[in-house]
Amino acid sequence: MWLNEPASKHKLTDVPTSNYNLLISVDKPQQSDSGPNLLNDDLSLENKVYTALQANSRTSHLTEIKVYAKQGVVTLFGLASNEDEIVQVYDLVKELEGIDTFRMNFKLRSRI
């Protein structure tokens, strides 16, 4: 639904309130397919996201987020306490170098 739209058009109020499932494509230059190194690249992307989440004071307390990368697409999933936490994760990940497309699939703890 939001693929290839500017990030400024994304509002959490546009998403169903029980789950947040977003596919975001960030306009960044495409990197060439590295063939056999794709698995290593995916692991590097996962580590990059985990490290950034832990290092950021606004997201370091979010311990129930899992990160998975496959063929350069990063998926974050887990539990959040509120919509602000989801926005903080989104703001952080969209700025990371090397991540062109990512998905976020979160459930709010209060709605489980």
C-alpha positions in Angstrom: 0.0 0.0 0.0 2.8 2.5 0.9 5.6 1.1 -1.3 7.5 3.8 -2.9 5.6 6.7 -1.3 7.5 9.4 0.5 8.0 8.6 4.2 6.2 11.8 5.2 2.9 10.3 4.0 3.1 7.5 6.5 1.0 8.0 9.6 0.3 5.3 12.2 -3.3 6.4 12.3 -3.7 5.0 8.7 -2.9 1.5 10.0 -5.3 -0.8 11.7 -5.0 -0.3 15.4 -4.4 -3.9 16.5 -1.3 -4.6 14.4 1.2 -2.4 12.6 2.5 -4.0 9.4 4.4 -1.6 7.2 6.5 -2.1 4.1 8.7 0.9 3.6 10.9 1.5 0.6 13.5 4.2 1.3 14.7 6.0 -1.8 18.5 5.3 -1.7 20.8 4.2 -4.5 20.6 0.5 -5.2 23.7 -1.6 -4.5 24.6 -4.3 -6.9 23.7 -7.9 -6.1 26.7 -9.4 -4.4 25.9 -13.1 -5.3 27.5 -15.5 -2.9 28.0 -12.8 -0.3 24.3 -12.1 0.0 24.0 -14.2 3.2 26.9 -12.3 4.8 25.3 -9.0 3.7 22.0 -10.0 5.3 23.7 -10.9 8.5 25.5 -7.6 8.4 22.2 -5.8 8.0 20.7 -7.6 10.9 23.7 -6.7 13.1 23.6 -3.1 12.0 20.0 -2.8 13.0 20.4 -4.5 16.3 23.5 -2.4 17.1 21.7 0.8 16.2 18.6 -0.1 18.3 20.8 -0.9 21.3 23.0 2.2 20.9 20.2 4.7 20.6 18.9 6.1 23.9 15.3 6.3 22.5 15.2 2.6 21.5 17.7 0.8 23.8 14.9 -0.3 26.2 13.1 -2.1 23.4 14.2 -5.7 24.0 11.3 -7.5 22.3 12.2 -6.6 18.8 13.6 -9.2 16.4 15.4 -8.4 13.2 15.5 -10.6 10.1 17.1 -9.9 6.8 16.7 -11.8 3.5 18.0 -10.7 0.1 18.6 -7.2 1.5 15.1 -6.7 2.9 15.1 -6.1 6.6 12.0 -7.2 8.7 11.5 -6.0 12.2 8.9 -7.6 14.4 7.8 -7.8 18.0 6.0 -6.0 20.7 5.8 -2.3 21.4 4.2 -0.6 24.4 2.8 2.3 22.3 2.8 3.9 18.9 5.6 6.3 19.8 8.0 3.3 20.2 7.1 2.2 16.7 7.8 5.6 15.3 11.1 5.8 17.1 12.2 2.5 15.5 11.0 3.7 12.1 12.9 7.0 12.4 16.1 5.1 13.4 16.0 2.4 10.7 15.1 4.7 7.8 18.3 6.6 8.3 20.6 3.5 8.4 23.1 3.2 5.6 22.6 0.2 3.3 19.0 -0.5 4.1 16.8 0.2 1.1 13.7 -1.6 2.0 12.4 -2.7 5.4 9.2 -4.1 6.9 7.9 -3.4 10.4 5.4 -5.8 11.9 4.6 -4.8 15.5 1.8 -5.6 18.0 1.0 -3.3 20.8 1.5 -5.0 24.2 -1.8 -3.5 25.5 -3.8 -5.0 22.7 -2.6 -8.6 23.0 
